[in-house]
Amino acid sequence: MSSSKDISSANSESPYSNKEYIDKDQFKNDAEDFEVGSVEQEVKRDLNPRVVSMMALGGTIGTGLFIGIATPISVAGPVNSLIAYIFVGTIVYGVTQSLGEMATYIPCPASFTVYNQRMLSSSLGFSAGYIYWFSWVTTLAVELSVVGQVIEYWTFAVPLWAWILIFWVILTAINLFPVKYYGEVEFWVACVKVVAIVGFLIYALCMVCGAGKTGPVGFRYWRNPGPWGPGKTPTKRFLGWVDSLINAIFTYQGTELVGITAGEAKNPKKAVPKAIRSVFYRILIFYIGSLFFLGLLVPYNDPKLSSTTSYIASSPFVIAISNSGTKALPGIFNAVILTTIISAGNSNIYTASRILYGLAQNGSSLKFFTKVTKGGVPYNAVIFSSLFGSLAFLSCSTAGAEAFNWLIQITAVAGLFAWLGISLCHIRFMNALKLKNISRDDLPFKAVGMPWMAIYAAFWVFILIFIQGYSVFLDFDVKTFFINYISVIIFVVVWLGHQFIVRDKWWIPLEEVDITTGVRDAYEDAMWEKEEEEAKQDASALSRFIDKVL
């Protein structure tokens, strides 16, 4: 962990302190960015606010929204699932507000995994960091495993394992490029997703009002078959709603990734607050808006919601389009879903590598993972994280499918541990500020509704961690129990194991909470502002227009 003295020294040696360097050498030879450094270096702040905002808005929208949302509609019904997504949305909003305040004040790689170690305990940070890292490398395997299944909508000429291998290599290669190139790729792919969803919402409104072959739909399906789904258990409606909560958690996961990008944002003082504010609109428009219109256009008893003929056959978006009689759009939307999955896999490698890099920087992993290229890419962390994409090949065989399902289960709950850690860290962060007589009004970004939103989020996330596998207790089975709670068990075992080995404090005293290491300073603010102004002056009219709009 760097000291304040180290940071000051690094600042004094920063290339941006030399005017001649900026004028002549900054963009002189981008080829050097790909050369491998032999010593530990820092990642580069090369993500501009436009890219960070768009990545927060659409970067992690994936299969959870486009395909996974079929389950809550069919089980809970349109109204019950809508209530569940609104409820989880309020929790996510509280979590992202907490993260925004901390990540703007202390912008560092792997942000919230580092905050756990500084503000809660080293063992909690260690356990939360590794389970969160493992959830993203597992999610990478999941995304790779379905790419071929989506392409099979058009052709079966290439075997599934070949598609996994092809995209595994492509995504790994992309993440070895400097982050400014990665950011641009993600920016435009996120734009595709945002435009697709907004376009669908407009299309859905037209269909609801009678533009499709079904005539005016209105609230027809809320009357017959009804607003409430059948559920899966004797208590039906309530537990159907609980099932929707679990699906909503998976759909919303990734909203916290703006904290990861803070460590490589050019001007986190501006970029992070802008990105955090966009999360509200992402929740309201993309998730709640999509679910509302899907509930109007697709009845919960539509048999296609449980179709297994192809991977996207059960997508409510595709079903809504097909039911409305628009023949060309299902193929187009399938292409959007394919783009979405590839983008999500790309984000998985980026996120996992930065988490591993942050853990290594804080002494929780090998220093080997802190080495970066001259372009600021932690290449060892990227390659090592990407290797776990090979788990996708398990899905190609019947024997490996069960093991693969166990891995998938870990991803869902790991995100909840991240949300819980963020909320608890923010509560500690606010108390530490108060202890040091620092007013939150002086922070670059002040979260709304605090501390109550953080307490609200922490309480409900803690509850959700334990009720997410409730169904196993209705008809108890040991195997199912371990599948549902494997991530909780792993978290506790790693936490206690690390605590036993290092014998550190179980809970960091408030006066020892570190809220100074890595904090932004006036020098950095001035350099970021200057660099941003110079970039605006050099940008083309088209680039300035895109920045303004997006």
Stockholm file with secondary structure:
# STOCKHOLM 1.0

chainA/1-550         MSSSKDISSANSESPYSNKEYIDKDQFKNDAEDFEVGSVEQEVKRDLNPRVVSMMALGGTIGTGLFIGIATPISVAGPVNSLIAYIFVGTIVYGVTQSLGEMATYIPCPASFTVYNQRMLSSSLGFSAGYIYWFSWVTTLAVELSVVGQVIEYWTFAVPLWAWILIFWVILTAINLFPVKYYGEVEFWVACVKVVAIVGFLIYALCMVCGAGKTGPVGFRYWRNPGPWGPGKTPTKRFLGWVDSLINAIFTYQGTELVGITAGEAKNPKKAVPKAIRSVFYRILIFYIGSLFFLGLLVPYNDPKLSSTTSYIASSPFVIAISNSGTKALPGIFNAVILTTIISAGNSNIYTASRILYGLAQNGSSLKFFTKVTKGGVPYNAVIFSSLFGSLAFLSCSTAGAEAFNWLIQITAVAGLFAWLGISLCHIRFMNALKLKNISRDDLPFKAVGMPWMAIYAAFWVFILIFIQGYSVFLDFDVKTFFINYISVIIFVVVWLGHQFIVRDKWWIPLEEVDITTGVRDAYEDAMWEKEEEEAKQDASALSRFIDKVL
#=GR chainA/1-550 SS CCCHHHHHHHHHTCGGGCHHHHHHTTTTCGGGGGSEEEEECCCCCCBCHHHHHHHHHHTTCCHHHHTTTHHHHHHHHHHHHHHHHHHHHHHHHHHHHHHHHHHHHSCCTTHHHHHHHHHTCHHHHHHHHHHHHHHHHHHHHHHHHHHHHHHTTTCCSSCHHHHHHHHHHHHHHHHTSCHHHHHHHHHHHHHHHHHHHHHHHHHHHHHHTTCSTTCCCTTHHHHTTCSSCCCSSTTTHHHHHHHHHHHHHHHHTTGGGHHHHGGGBSCHHHHHHHHHHHHHHIIIIIIIIHHHHHHHHSCTTCGGGGCCSSTTTTCHHHHHHHHTTCSSHHHHHHHHHHHHHHHHHHHHHHHHHHHHHHHHHTTSSCGGGGEEETTSCCHHHHHHHHHGGGGGGGGGSHHHHHHHHHHHHHHHHHHHHHHHHHHHHHHHHHHHHHHTTCCGGGSSSCCTTTTHHHHHHHHHHHHHHHHTTGGGGTSCCHHHHHHHHHHHHHHHHHHHHHHHHHCCCSSCCGGGCCCSTTCCCHHHHHHHHHHHHHHHHHSCHHHHHHHHHC
#=GC SS_cons         CCCHHHHHHHHHTCGGGCHHHHHHTTTTCGGGGGSEEEEECCCCCCBCHHHHHHHHHHTTCCHHHHTTTHHHHHHHHHHHHHHHHHHHHHHHHHHHHHHHHHHHHSCCTTHHHHHHHHHTCHHHHHHHHHHHHHHHHHHHHHHHHHHHHHHTTTCCSSCHHHHHHHHHHHHHHHHTSCHHHHHHHHHHHHHHHHHHHHHHHHHHHHHHTTCSTTCCCTTHHHHTTCSSCCCSSTTTHHHHHHHHHHHHHHHHTTGGGHHHHGGGBSCHHHHHHHHHHHHHHIIIIIIIIHHHHHHHHSCTTCGGGGCCSSTTTTCHHHHHHHHTTCSSHHHHHHHHHHHHHHHHHHHHHHHHHHHHHHHHHTTSSCGGGGEEETTSCCHHHHHHHHHGGGGGGGGGSHHHHHHHHHHHHHHHHHHHHHHHHHHHHHHHHHHHHHHTTCCGGGSSSCCTTTTHHHHHHHHHHHHHHHHTTGGGGTSCCHHHHHHHHHHHHHHHHHHHHHHHHHCCCSSCCGGGCCCSTTCCCHHHHHHHHHHHHHHHHHSCHHHHHHHHHC
//
